[in-house]
Amino acid sequence: ADRLCDAANTVPGAICRGLLQAGATRDAVQQLLGPPQEQRREGREWQYGHDTLVFDESGRFESTIVVK
């Protein structure tokens, strides 16, 4: 299965490997993926390449938006 996933330090790879799951804290996400390239909406959206991570009001990972 690892061969089908992107590198673990990418958003798709982290999700595919089960390393990035809903409810993760911002600190946990940053340890896994590094600092975001951009933050929007008062830090509730973090941009990593074409992927945007969305955090809830308490700062927990909620969902992913993929722009194609």
Helices and strands as residue ranges (DSSP letters): G 2-4, H 11-16, H 26-33, E 38-40, E 45-48, E 51-55, E 61-66
